Amino acid sequence: MPTPGCLKAVKAHTLRLDLDERRAAALSRLLRNVTWPDLITYAGDVEEALLMRDALDTIGRALVLGEAGRIGRRGGSRRR
C-alpha cells in the first residue's frame, strides 16, 4: 500500500520547440514575468500552482541551455 504523500512515478513528456531568436526571447521574458498570484489564479489549488511553476522553470532552463548552445556554435565556427 503506498504511503500517503509519496510521489508516484510518472512518465516524462518531451517537447521540441523550434523558435527563432525573437520568439525564444519573448517566451523567456513571459516566463520571467509570471508571478505566484498569476499561477494561483489559474490553478485549481496550491499543489497545481507549484506544478505549474516547476514546469515553467523547466521550460526556462531549457531556453537558457538552448541559447547557450546557439552562442557556442556561433563562437566555435569563427575562422581566424
Secondary structure, DSSP 8 states (H G I E B T S, - for coil): ---TT---------------HHHHHHHHHHHHH--HHHHHHHSSSHHHHHHHHHHHHHHHHHHHHHHHHHHHHHHHT---
